[in-house]
Amino acid sequence: MSSTLNEKNEEAYQEFYELVNMQPKEIEEWLETEQSQSVGHTRDGEKESVGHQSGGKIVEIKRTQKSDLTEDQLTHMRKVCGYIKRHTAQRPSGDVAETDWCYSLKNWGHDPTR
């Protein structure tokens, strides 16, 4: 892939970096917690939730140079943005810090308490 992204991919890149407000190390540490592993939808026969799997991919993406991003990574970035936007629109009332809603978003690299 060239060092410049096409317009569609550039938009996805910008949106991803606006919405994913956790750093790779923070995400890695979060993914090790019981709270992280306690939430999310799992596919048939899998132990790890979709969001938890996504967190690992997000760490990899954030550690990849923009010019080295693959089509699969760009596709995942768009998926992440869609998830974060849908999920934040369903924000529960009150303090969300210790909720499954918050934990799930953090698996996707977005800390809604910031």
C-alpha positions in Angstrom: 0.0 0.0 0.0 1.3 3.5 -0.7 2.1 6.0 2.0 -1.0 8.0 1.2 -4.4 6.5 1.8 -7.3 7.1 -0.6 -10.0 9.4 0.6 -12.3 6.7 2.0 -9.4 5.1 3.9 -8.1 8.5 5.1 -11.6 9.2 6.5 -11.6 5.8 8.3 -8.1 6.4 9.6 -9.1 9.9 11.0 -12.3 8.6 12.6 -10.6 5.6 14.1 -8.0 7.8 15.8 -10.7 10.2 17.1 -12.8 7.4 18.6 -10.1 5.0 19.8 -9.0 7.1 22.8 -6.9 4.5 24.6 -3.2 3.8 23.9 -2.0 0.3 22.9 -0.4 -0.4 26.4 -3.6 0.7 28.1 -5.7 -1.6 25.9 -3.3 -4.5 26.5 -3.5 -4.0 30.2 -7.3 -3.7 30.1 -7.7 -6.9 28.1 -5.9 -8.8 30.9 -8.6 -7.8 33.4 -11.5 -9.9 34.6 -13.9 -7.1 33.7 -12.7 -7.1 30.1 -13.0 -10.8 29.8 -16.5 -10.9 31.5 -18.4 -8.9 28.7 -19.3 -9.3 25.1 -20.8 -11.6 22.6 -18.9 -14.9 21.8 -19.2 -16.7 18.5 -20.2 -20.4 18.6 -17.5 -22.5 20.1 -15.2 -19.6 21.0 -14.2 -18.6 24.5 -13.0 -15.1 23.7 -15.6 -12.4 22.9 -15.7 -10.6 19.6 -14.8 -7.3 21.4 -11.9 -8.9 23.2 -10.5 -10.2 20.0 -11.0 -6.8 18.4 -9.0 -5.2 21.2 -5.9 -7.3 20.2 -6.4 -6.2 16.6 -6.7 -2.5 17.6 -3.4 -2.7 19.5 -1.8 -4.1 16.4 -3.3 -1.4 14.2 -2.2 1.4 16.5 1.3 0.0 16.4 1.3 -0.1 12.6 2.7 2.8 10.6 -0.1 4.5 8.6 1.7 3.7 5.3 1.9 0.0 6.3 -1.8 -0.6 7.1 -3.4 -3.5 5.2 -6.9 -3.6 3.7 -7.9 -6.0 6.4 -6.7 -3.5 9.1 -8.6 -0.6 7.4 -11.7 -2.8 7.2 -11.4 -3.5 10.9 -10.9 0.2 11.7 -14.2 0.9 10.0 -15.9 -1.9 12.0 -14.4 -0.5 15.2 -15.8 3.0 14.4 -19.2 1.6 13.7 -19.3 -0.3 16.9 -18.1 2.6 19.0 -20.7 5.0 17.4 -23.6 2.5 17.9 -22.6 1.6 21.4 -22.0 5.2 22.7 -25.5 6.1 21.4 -26.9 3.6 23.9 -25.2 5.2 26.9 -27.0 4.4 30.1 -27.9 7.0 32.7 -25.8 7.7 35.7 -22.1 6.8 36.5 -21.0 4.4 33.7 -17.5 3.7 35.0 -18.3 0.2 36.5 -20.8 -1.0 33.9 -20.7 -3.8 31.3 -21.5 -1.0 28.8 -18.2 0.8 29.7 -16.2 -2.5 29.8 -17.4 -3.5 26.4 -16.4 -0.1 24.9 -13.0 -0.3 26.5 -12.5 -3.7 24.8 -13.0 -1.8 21.5 -10.4 0.9 22.6 -12.8 3.6 23.7 -12.9 4.7 27.3 -16.2 6.6 27.7 -15.2 8.1 31.0 -12.7 10.4 29.3 
